[in-house]
Amino acid sequence: MQKTKPLLDAKRVLILCAHADDEYGCAGTMIRLLRSGVEVRYIALSRCEESVPEGYPPDILEKECRECTRTLGMKPQNVEIWQYLVRHFPGHRQEILEDFIRIKGEYNPDLVFVPSSSDTHQDHATVYAEGFRAFKHASILGYEVPQNLRSFENTAFIRLTKEELDLKIAGLSCYRSQLFRQCSDPGFIRSLALVRGGQCNAEFAEAFELIRLII
């Protein structure tokens, strides 16, 4: 398998997700990063026990997240799933910021992925705001979760091959408890990647909001 060039010359990358499954917006890029030999660390702040669909065990999203990230190529030791309560992040802003500052001291990433600044979900908005405060000396890209956006400033694109997109779809398909969502449909994921590819002269791509660029 051919190695790809590291993105922005990053050596340590941090993926910050409010919930297990938010990597929807950057899973293809995670694959590219991992294949380029970059160290990638993934953190989901909540396993969303309170919003698990009826008929599933409370920890199903954590299990599905670990299966998904493993499918994408993540090492299990680089995946963390915390236990903040879903939809209650705004009341825990300081604790979240302190956790992020601790991670910065331990890991010191040079490229960080956070939810877009226009994401309307209260948990996503908190991760964006506190993520920026903690990691403002790194390059920061905001990923899109389409169902939550009031708008999206797609100012950066990362091209994907068909193989990378297929693997992204395979990874996200691990979230069997979430397949009722329209955005979980493989056709939806492929169509969005096709649109983003068309915007940057590629077959497929993921789009990001360029929040901060350190060169």
Buried (B, 14 or more C-beta within 10 A) or exposed (E): EEEBEBBBEBEBBBBBBBBBBBBBBBBBBBBBBBBBEBBBBBBBBBBBBEEBEEEBEEBBBBBBBBBBBBBBBBEEEBBEBEEBBBBEBEEBEEEBBEBBBEBBEEBEBBBBBBBBBBBEBBBBBBBBBBBBEBBEEBBBBBBBBBEBBEEBBBEBBBBBBEEBBBBBBBBBBBBBBBEEEEBBBBEEBBEBBBEBBEEBEBEBBBBBBBBBEEE
